[in-house]
Amino acid sequence: MIKNKIVLAFFLGFQFLGFSQYKVTGTVVSEENNPINKVEIYNETGVLLAQTGVLGKFSFTTEAQEIPLIFYIENYRLKNVYLKSDNYVNVKVVLESFSEELSEIQIRARKERVFELKRLKDVVGTSIFAGKKTEVILVNQSTANLASNNARQIFNQIAGLNIYQNDDAGLQLNIGGRGLDPNRTANFNTRQNGYDISADVLGYPESYYTPAAEGLDEIQVIRGAASLQYGTQFGGLVNFVTKKPNANEAFEVITRNTAGSYGLYTNFTSVSGTKGKFSYYSYINYKKGDGFRPNSNFNSKNAFVHVAYKPSDKNVFSAELTYLDYLAQQGGGLTDQMFRENPYQSNRKRNWFQVNWLLYNLKWEHTFSEKTNFSFNFFGLNALRDALGFRTNRVNQVDPGNERDLIKGTFKNFGFESRLVHKYSVFNKKGTFLIGSKFYKAENTNMQGPGSNGSDADFSMKLDQYPNYPRQSNSTFPNLNVSLFGENIFYINENFSITPGFRFEYINTQRDEIIKDIVLDQALNVINENLRDEEETNERNFFLFGVGTSYKLNRSLEFYGNISQNYRSVTFSDISTANPAFEISPDITDEKGFTVDAGLRGNYKNYFSYDANVFGLFYNDRINIYTRSDGKAERDNIGDARILGIESLIDFNVKKIFEMNQDYILNYFINSSFITSEYTSSEKSGVVGNEVEFIPNVNLKTGIRFGYKNFLSSIQYSYLSSQFSDATNAKGGSISGVTGEIPAYDILDLSLSYKYRFLKLETGVNNLLNNAYFTRRATGYPGPGIIPSAPRNYYVTLEVKF
C-alpha cells in the first residue's frame, strides 16, 4: 500500500510542475461565414486538442510559443494553420467545402489522410488508448473480397495475426496471434460497436457471429494492454464498428450482389438516412454456396438494425438488433495421409452445424461538458449452437450410418457497462481520467447425446430411441462477473504522457452436470454404466494492473510502450464436452500472465507510415493439447511459456515519392513478424524447451495497391512458416489428424474494382497460384482432423447505390 502511494505521488508530482501557459481561442466558419460544429483540431503529432461547439468556437491551452494546427471535419477540405503566441486569441479559420464530384481515387486519398488522424487517439469517446498498440482497419478503403469476409486480405495491415482459413464465405472469424489459438477468435474480447458479441465472455468466449464486412466502417484492434478496459483476454480487443447513418440523406439504398466459385452467391442490401433528430442504418446479408469440398454447402441469413435519437447536442440514444441464422454441412477432417492423397476429399456426409444468434443493445451517450463524457451500454444475447455428426478418433473410418453424436448449446446472457471520462487540469497540467464498471450474467446449457441416424440436418435429441448411447450429458453453466476499471493519462508535457490503470474482477463460474458414460460389448450389451451428478463453484476475485507511456517527438515519430497483466478463465468447453479425439484433465485451471509492448510509429511527410514494435507475452499455466506417452491427446495446463517477437508494418506512398499526379494511387506495404517461443517449465514430460503451438516463426504479408481515377487494384502475397499444433511438437500426423505439424504455406491474392457514378464493379482471384495447404487441425467440429483451405477461387461483385 505504501509503495502504491509513493508511485501515485510520483505521478501527481509531475502534475504540479509549472510551465508558461497560453490560451488559444477562435472560431471555425464556412465560406458563407456560418459556424461549423464538431470540427476536430489536432497538433502536428496527431493529438486532438479541441473540438468546436455549435457556435463554431474552440479553446485550449498550450505551453508552446508557436504551434501548427490541423482542422478537420468530413465534407470540408483539411486546413493547416500555423500560429504564434502573439495571435493565439480570436483566431478565425475558414474551411472550404467539397463542391466538385470527386473520383474514387480522390476520395481514397482524402480517407488515407483521415486515417492518419483517425488512428486511435489518446481518447476516443469514453475510451483511453494512450500508450497502447492500436491498429485500425478502414474497411471501406480495402480492396479485399468483402463479400466472403476474407480475413487474410481484410486484416493484411495487422502485424503478426495467425488466421484459420477454412470457413466458407467468412461465416466465422478465426484470428489469433502471438501464440494464441485462432479458433473462433476466442482469445480476443470481440465486440460490435463497443459491446460483447461472443457466446459467453468468460465461460465460452467463442465468436460464432462475425459482422458482415460490407456493413463495416472500421475494425479496431488493441493488443494485450486492452485487458484493463475491455476484459482479461491475452489477445486484447477486436471491435467491429458498423457504418454510420447517412447524415445528408433521408433515404439511401446500397445493394451488392456477388457470384463466385463453387456456387457462391451473396446479397448485401443496406438502407440508411437521417431525418431531423432520428437516424438509422440497417442491412440484410444473405449467403449461400456449395463449398469447395463435397458435403460443404451452407446457407446464411444476417440482419442488423441501428436506430438513434438525438434530442440535443448533449444526448444520444441508440438501439441495435442483430440476427444471424446459418446452417452448414461439414465435410469433416482428414488425416495427413488423406490430405496428401486428395486435400479436398470428404468422407462425412451426415455432419451438420447450425447457429441462431440474437444480439441486442441499448446505449445512452451523454456530454456533461466539453471535458466530461458518459456512456451506458446495456447488451444481451439469446443464442443456440448445435453440432451433429459422426465423430471418431479414427478420421479415415467410413461413417457406418448409425446414430450421430449431437451437441446442443444455448447461450443467454446480459450485462451493462458504464464509462465516465473527464479531462482536467491541475496546476496547469492536463490529465484525463476514466472510470468504468461492468456487470455480466450468463446462463448457458449444454447437452450431448444421440442424434438421428438419418442424413439430414435433424437436431433433435433421440435418447428415447438410443438410451444406451455411450456419451450423454446435461449441463448448466451459470456465471456472474462484476468488474471495476480505471485509467488516467498524466500529460507530463505536450509530448510525453504516462497512463497507469487497473481492473478489479469478481468472477463466479458454476457447473452443474449430469453425466452418463456407458460401455458396450461387441453385441451392444451394456457392460458398465457410470452415472455422475457433478457440481462445482469457482469463485475468485483479483486485481490486474498496467501502465502505458507515449512520447510524441513530432508528427513523424512516436515512441510507445506498455505492460499489462492478463487472465483467462477456464471455459466450460475446456472442462466438459466429451470428445473422442482427446481427453480432459480433471485438474485443469485458469491461465495467468502479462504482455509487454514497446515500439515506434509515425508518418514521415506522407512518404511512408510505419509501426514497429517488440513484444513479450509471458504465459502461466497455458491450456492446450499435448500428446501423452500412451499416444492419447489430452487437454490440460501444459506449463509456463515465454513468447518474444518483433512486429512491423511499413506502407510506402510511392505516388508521393515519385511525385505522381492526383489521378494515381500507388502504395507498397510490407507486414512482417518474427517470433520465438519456448515452454520454460512444465510437469509434463517432453515439453520444456519445446516451441509454443500456433506460432509460425515467420509471418509475412506484402503487396501493392494501384489505382488510376476510378480503377483500383491490389495484389497481395502471404507467407507463414511451419507451426506446431500441440505442446509436444509432434511432427507426424496422428490417426485423428488433431496433432502434428502445420506445414509452411504461401498464397497470392488479386483484387480489382472500378466505379462509375452509382455503379461499382469488384472482382478478384483468391489463392491465384492454386496452392493446396491447410492452416488448422481441428480438435472437434468441423473435424476432428485437418481442415483444408480453399483452392483457387474467384468472385464478382456489382454494387448499385440509390
QUIGIVEN-V662994 format. One line per field, one symbol per residue. ss: DSSP state (~ for helix, > for strand, _ for the rest). phi: phi as a letter, one per 30 degrees, with the letter a starting at -180 (. if undefined). psi: psi as a letter, one per 40 degrees, with the letter a starting at -180 (. if undefined). Layout:
BEGIN
ss->???
phi->???
psi->???
END
This chain:
BEGIN
ss->_~~~~~~~~~~~~~~______>>>>>>>>>____>____>>>>____>>>>_____>>>>>>___>>>>>>>___>__>>>>>>~~~___>>>>>_>______~~~~~~~~~~~~~~~____>>__>>_____>>>>>~~~____~~~__~~~~______>>>____~~~____>>>_____~~~__>>>>>__>>___>___>________~~~>>>>>>>_~~~~~~~_____>>>>>>>_________>>>>>>>>>___>>>>>>>>>>>>__>>>>>>>>>>>>________>>>>>>>>>>>>>>>__>>>>>>>>>>>>>>>____>_~~~~~~__________>>>>>>>>>>>>>>>>____>>>>>>>>>>>>>>>>>>_______________>>>>>>>>>>>>>>>>>>>>>>__>>>>>>>>>>>>>>>>>>>>>>____________________>>>>>>>>>>>>>>>>>>>>>____>>>>>>>>>>>>>>>>>>>>>>>>>_____>>>>>>>>>>>>>>>>>>>>>>>>>>>>>__>>>>>>>>>>>>___~~~~___>__>>>______>>>>>>>>>>>>>>___>>>>>>>>>>>>>>>>>>>>_____>>>>>>>>>>>>>>>>>>>>>~~~~______>>>>>>>>>>>>>>>>>>________________>>>>>>>>>>>__>>>>>>>>>>__>>________________>>__>>>>>>>>>>>>__>>>>>>>>_______>>>>>______>>>>____>>>>>>>>>_
phi->.dddddddddddeddcddbdcbccblbcbdddicdcdidccccdciddcabdcdcidbaacbcddaadbbcbaeibddbcbcccddbdchdcccccddcddcdeddddddddddedddeedebbicbcbdicdcbbcdddddcdddechddeddcdccdidcbdbbddhidbcbbblhicedehhdccdcbbhjbdbddaecdadccdcbedddcccabcbbdeddddcckceddjbbcdcddceddcbdabbbbbcbbadhidbbbbbbbalbbiccbabbbbbcbaacidbehbdbabbbbbbbbbbbdadcbbcbbbbbbbbbbbdcdicbdddddddadcdacbcccbbbbbbbcbabbbcbcdadcbbbbbccbabbbbbbbblcbbdcddddddidecdbbcbbbbbaabbcbbcbcbbbhicdabcbbabbbbbbbcbbbbldcdcdcddcccdcdddbdcddcbabbbbdbbbbbbbabbccddadccbbbdabbcbcbbcbbbbcbbcbccddciddcbbccbccbabbcabaccbaabbbbcdaddabcbaabbdbabddcdddcbddbddaccddcdbdcblabbbbabalbchidacaabacbbbccchecacbcdddjddbcaddlcbbbbabbabbbcddeddchddddcbabbbbcbbbbbbadcaadddicejddddibddbbbbbabcbbbhccbaabbcbbbddbccbddhdcddcdcidckdcddabbbbbbbabcbhccbcbalbchedhdcabcbcddbddcdjdcdcddeababbccbcc
psi->dddddddddddddddehhihiihhiaihiidefhihifhhhiaeeehhdihiadeeiiiiiieieihhihhhiieihhhhhhiidefehfhhhhihihdihiiddddddddddddddehhidhhbfiheheihihhhgddeieigddefgddddfeehhehhhhgehhffdihgiaifehhehffeeihhihfeiieidhdddgfigehhihdeeidihhhhadeedddeieiddahhhhhiiiiheeidhhhhhhhhiaifehhihhhiiiihhbeiiihiihhhiiieieiiffiihhhhihhhiihgdieehhhiiihhhhhihhiheiiiiddddddhefihfheehihihhhhiihhhhhhhdaeehiiihhhiihhiihhhhahhidgdehhheeaiihhhhiihhiiiihihhhhhihhfehiihhhiiihhhhihiihihahaieaeighfihfdddgefhdhhihiigiihhhihiiihhhhdaedhihgiiihhhhhhiihhhhhhhhhiadefihdhhhhhhhihhghiiiiiiiiiihhgdadehhhiiihhiihhihieddechhhediihheeiiiiiaiihihaiiahgfediiihhiiihhhhhfhhaiihideeiiihihdaiihhiihiihhhhgddddefiieeihhihihhiihhiihhdiieiifdheiiiifhhdhhhhiihhhihbehiiihhhhhhiiiieidefhdiiideediiihiiiiihihiiihhhbeihhiiihifdefhhiiehhhdaiebiahhiiiahiiihhhhhh.
END
